[in-house]
Amino acid sequence: MTFNEAIENYGTDKPDLRYDMQLIDVIDIFANSTNEIFSSIASDLKTNRIKAIKVTG
């Protein structure tokens, strides 16, 4: 795994691969949000990102 892949997918250069806790892009969810903070970030898709960790149990 390259440095850029690690940062893009895990947010760190030393990911703990024992757990599949990859970051996923959720900017499209917030693009139409009524929350002004998130919708303003999501309005510029080229420079901004909103990522989250999907946790299932």
Summary of the structure (lengths in Angstrom):
residues: 57
radius of gyration: 13.3
end to end distance: 26.7
largest distance: 37.5
contacts: 104
relative contact order: 0.19
helix: 33%
strand: 11%
